[in-house]
């Protein structure tokens, strides 16, 4: 079993920055890929960014150039650095861990970008 806890969300003005964290615990050695997703009100959950065990990253075109995903293996934590935030970035951001045992999700953290 894997337990994921997101943090770092909040209210920020347009153009501002936030760094989200996703702390993993439990059977983390089984995880191959960590990813961030987001879900805006009335919309489907969408993929934002992923990072593999070799720290190879992929970023959605919608946030490329503004968001960066990284990991600190010593802290079992994955980060999402979000810069130049826009109102359309407002959403609940979720962390997902993929392992051979299945997929695990955190509870989400709210990001609100005010104009």
Helices and strands as residue ranges (DSSP letters): E 2-7, E 10-13, E 18-26, G 28-30, E 31-39, E 46-52, E 57-59, E 67-72, E 77-82, G 87-89, E 91-99, E 102-105, E 109-114
